[in-house]
Amino acid sequence: MKFLKSLKLQANNNGVSTGVNWVKSNGEKLQSFSPVDGKLIGTVTGADAKAYEAVIKKAEAAFIEWRSWPAPKRGEIVRQVGEELRKYKSDLGQLVSYEMGKSLQEGLGEVQEMIDICDFAVGLSRQLHGLTMHSERPGHRMYEQYHPLGIVGVISAFNFPVAVWSWNAALAWVCGDTCVWKPSEKTPLCAIACQNIIQSVFKKNNVPEGVSCIIAGGRNVGEWMSSDARIPLLSATGSTRMGKAVAAAVGQRLGKSLLELGGNNAIIITENADLDMALIGAAFGAVGTAGQRCTSTRRLIIHEKIYNKFKEKLAHAYGQLKIGNPLNEKNHVGPLIDKDAVNMYLDSIEKCKEEGGKFIVEGGVLKGKGYESGCYVKPCIAEAKNNFKIVQHETFAPILYLMKYKTLDEAIALQNGVPQGLSSAIMTNNMRQAEQFLSQAGSDCGIANVNIGTSGAEIGGAFGGEKETGGGRESGSDAWKVYMRRQTNTINYTDKLPLAQGIKFNL
């Protein structure tokens, strides 16, 4: 495939890099199989302990120099990275689609997110601002400023194999931090491709070696990062189970963690909704990326007056879905990431049925020509109750649960009645309903939308959620502050030393 050659990917790839050079390693071999056709794309050598240590030391040394570069100059490097990504958008988007399994349009959209965050970070590099405060003491000035943290570790998940890294890396770089990335062991080639793309920018501008590092590998590499006091901030995206382990290890050493974990997202569809609009939002939210987004729509909470009508519209829409090779733009739904994900999908269907769920659109694994990988499944819909154990659990697959409600208070309680708190939405043309949903008595999620679905966040807003989603915020708004340490400064420009709170201390 042409895009593999363009991105300088080979049958055997080194998965440990300091941004300019590749580091020799005898770590575990990671085989990347495409869920599209089941073929082996390539093999990646992960980090062993020696290679890991070499990378961390290089990142530490690079930080000392990188933090002294003026922030706008660091922003210029990120601007050039964005330009380089524009050149390779098509090829990298195809790789994302082929290695991960999401549709080509979603793969291209993910690369566009990388470009967008670079643009955002460039502007940010000229406004890493603090505040000026009035002192209670005469002749004193108080202000706060932000300084780089050091090494920022990034552990990313398979479902967004490049975008989430870029959200962290672009901001970390303009803030003056260096970045060490552990990509998902299921999509390591995407990370190597990104490193190949940015290497020319770093070399051309004499960026210190170690500003952008990759350490591919399995669980052990993530554990090394979590316990490493030389990494003051660790950003981790994945399951709630994984996030709890990371938080415990990082907390043990009093480090910082930025966690983006599970979602169990719902759309409330009111009696005042535009049902055609709601249909598009619900369907894309549920089946986009084959239900493998943390913001995927898992639950529809539908007003009893329109429940049957909308249920029929939705079932009809599911009948129109085209499932197949995601590189074919005519297909709506691609494969799950691997056979383990398929088994989890099947197990969840059985558990739903055991608890009394009624499927109005049946699931199942697709077989035959074009489905040889065994990873293609049917998006399905079940009528269920919010208190079902399986409904309370995040299933990373295209399974959608329907439930009905009478009052908006009841609907909001159902929406909030799960352990996760990432994304939420309401479909309504009633202003009062929309405002109630967005009020302090409304959605308890980090993201709350009106008349759009739960997925498809823009980089301009801070992304993240509450409760078991981890509480992290990354990407836009003032998420940059996470990557820096805050310092309060007081300057006395008089010839006297008055103490705060009027304390007297005479010698």
Secondary structure, DSSP 4 states (H G I P E B T S, - for coil): -HHHHHTT--SEEE-EE-SSSBPP----EEEEE-TTT--EEEEEE---HHHHHHHHHHHHHHHHHHTTS-HHHHHHHHHHHHHHHHHTHHHHHHHHHHHH---HHHHHHHHHHHHHHHHHHHHHTT-----EEE-SSTTEEEEEEEEE-SEEEEE--TTSTTHHHHHHHHHHHHHT-EEEEE--TTSHHHHHHHHHHHHHHHHHTTPPTTSEEEE--SHHHHHHHHH-TT-SEEEEES-HHHHHHHHHHHHHTT-EEEEE----EEEEE-TTS-HHHHHHHHHHHHHGGGG-STT-EEEEEEETTTHHHHHHHHHHHHHT--BS-TTSTT-SB---SSHHHHHHHHHHHHHHHHTT-EEEE---B--STT-TTS--B--EEEE--TTSHHHHS--SSSEEEEEEESSHHHHHHHHH-SSEESEEEEE-S-HHHHHHHHSTTS--SSEEEESS-SS---TTSEE--EETT-S--EESTTGGGGGEEEEEEEEE-SS--PPGGG-----
